Amino acid sequence: MEFSSNQPIYLQVATWLEQQIMEGTYQAGRKIPGVRDLAVTLIVSTRTVQNAINQLVENGLVVTKRGQGNFVTEDPTKISIIKTDKKIDMTKQYIDNVIHVAQVNEIPELVAHAIAKYEETQP
C-alpha cells in the first residue's frame, strides 16, 4: 500500500480496511486480521493500525470482542449506511473536481458518457 502525505496514515489504513470490508474481503461477522498481522502486511506501526481500527470501531463498522479480536459488524443496515455515505462522498469529490471545467447542468451528461465508455471496456 502506498501512502500519500496529505492525510494521516492511520486514516489511509482505515479507508483501506473499510474498502476491504465493502468489497467483501472481510465479511460481516467475520474476524479481521490482528493488529500485528496488519502492521506487517501494510508496513506500518501497530499503533497506526490500532488507531485505524479505533476509527472503524467508532463509526460502527468494526466491533471489538474482548479477548477475541476485531470483527466486522453483523448489522447489514450499518454496512449499507456506510456504503451509501461513501458513494455520496465520492460523488461529491467528483463534482468538486469537475466543476472547474464544467457547468453543473453538464454533469449528468458527462456521467452518462463516462458510464457508456466504462461499459464498452467491460467483458
Secondary structure, 3 states (H helix, E strand, C coil): CCCCCCCCHHHHHHHHHHHHHHCCCCCCCCECCCHHHHHHHHCCCHHHHHHHHHHHHHCCCEEEECCCEEEECCCHHHHHHHHHHHHHHHHHHHHHHHCCCCCHHHHHHHHHHHHHHHHHHCC
